[in-house]
Amino acid sequence: MGSPLKTRPFLTGSHHNPKRYADFLSRLQSIYASMDQRYQQLADYYAFNCTGCEDNCCSTRFYHYTLLEYLYVMEGYIDLKQKKREDVKRRALEVCQQSEQADDRGLPVNLMCPLNYRGLCLIYEYRPMICRLHGISHELHIPGRDTVYGSGCEDFTRQSRGKQPFNLDRTPIYFEMAELERDLREHLGVTRKIKMTLAQMIKSFPDH
């Protein structure tokens, strides 16, 4: 079964005060805006249009590693109407339970994100980095290591066939995120690492 560490809130007491980290989330919005712009430039170049496909990325189990995104997703969750929050929380609990059962049996996990409603993300403006960048071919340059390349999703490969390759360089994005994450953690005094799916995040969010 899943570890309690993955489902308890990151911030409690005086730490759990949005005013203490509002400026960091504002800076995250700026990074996201730049990220979205870079992504769109590449999408336009390739004439790539993500309209949903059989291999839906919303049913892929992605892990997220930043406190920044945890808090920003929580902002989006809190902005939902109460009935919708309750429905999302219920679905998140179901996804966590089914994922744990599949892991125990050594089976693959392919479950729809609890924030996906009729094919659309309920907190689209608050979605994490990987949800924004997934799909398009990319590269990552890490000092002292070989360059990492990603080919993009199958639908992207099909739609971009015949185009001269031009990858999205994720390096400056990752460095900006890492720097802001470090500043936030130092400001709040939080050291615990995070590795959570969106369902696990939602499971840990306080009920309002």
C-alpha positions, 0 to 999 in steps of 0.5 A, spaced: 500 500 500 502 507 499 506 510 504 503 515 508 508 520 507 506 521 500 499 523 502 499 527 508 500 535 507 506 538 506 505 544 510 501 545 516 500 550 522 503 557 520 506 554 514 500 553 511 498 560 510 498 562 502 500 569 504 507 566 505 508 563 498 504 567 494 510 571 491 513 565 489 507 562 485 506 569 482 513 568 479 511 560 477 506 563 473 511 567 469 515 561 468 509 557 466 507 563 461 514 563 458 514 555 458 507 555 454 510 560 449 516 556 447 511 550 447 506 554 442 512 556 438 514 549 437 507 546 436 506 552 430 512 550 427 510 543 427 503 544 426 501 540 431 495 540 434 493 535 441 486 534 440 486 527 444 488 521 442 488 513 444 494 514 448 491 520 452 497 523 456 492 524 462 491 517 463 499 516 464 502 516 471 506 522 471 510 524 478 511 531 480 517 533 484 516 540 486 513 544 492 511 549 487 507 545 483 504 542 489 501 548 492 499 551 485 495 545 484 492 546 490 490 553 489 486 551 483 483 545 487 481 550 492 478 555 486 473 549 484 466 549 487 465 545 493 461 539 489 466 539 484 472 538 489 468 533 493 467 529 486 475 530 484 477 528 491 473 522 491 476 520 484 483 521 487 482 516 492 479 511 487 485 512 483 490 512 489 487 505 491 487 502 484 494 504 483 496 501 489 492 495 488 496 494 481 502 496 484 502 490 489 500 485 483 505 488 479 500 490 473 501 497 469 497 503 471 493 506 466 488 510 470 485 517 468 487 523 472 481 525 477 482 532 474 480 530 467 472 531 466 469 530 459 476 530 456 478 537 459 482 539 465 478 542 471 484 546 473 488 547 466 491 554 468 494 551 474 496 544 471 504 542 472 510 543 468 510 536 465 502 537 463 504 543 459 511 540 456 509 533 454 508 531 447 513 535 443 520 533 442 525 536 446 532 536 449 535 537 456 543 539 457 545 537 464 553 539 465 557 533 465 552 528 462 550 526 455 544 530 452 538 527 453 533 527 447 525 525 447 522 524 441 515 526 443 508 522 443 506 518 438 501 523 435 506 528 435 511 523 431 505 522 426 503 530 425 510 532 424 513 527 419 517 530 414 519 537 418 526 538 419 527 536 427 527 542 432 527 540 439 524 544 445 530 545 449 527 544 456 534 546 460 533 553 461 526 551 464 528 546 469 534 551 471 528 556 472 524 551 476 529 549 480 532 555 482 525 558 484 523 551 488 530 552 492 528 559 494 521 557 496 523 551 500 528 556 504 523 561 505 518 556 508 524 551 511 521 545 508 526 540 506 522 534 505 522 531 498 516 530 494 514 525 489 507 525 487 502 524 482 496 529 481 491 524 485 496 523 491 496 531 491 489 531 491 488 526 496 493 530 501 489 536 500 485 539 506 478 539 505 474 546 505 
